[in-house]
Amino acid sequence: MNLHVNVAYGENEHHILEAIFKALGHALDQATSFDHRVSGVRSSKGSL
């Protein structure tokens, strides 16, 4: 994974780093969660 963080504003380094780690954690949680709207196995079989 490549991660590039561009901080647009803020002066307190502690709060900036805290926001970055919280946002990264939230994004990783969403990326690795199951989507309960999808049932079965996703497949392109028969549609290509």
Secondary structure, 3 states (H helix, E strand, C coil): CCCCCCCCCCCCHHHHHHHHHHHHHHHHHHHHCCCCCCCCCCCCCCCC
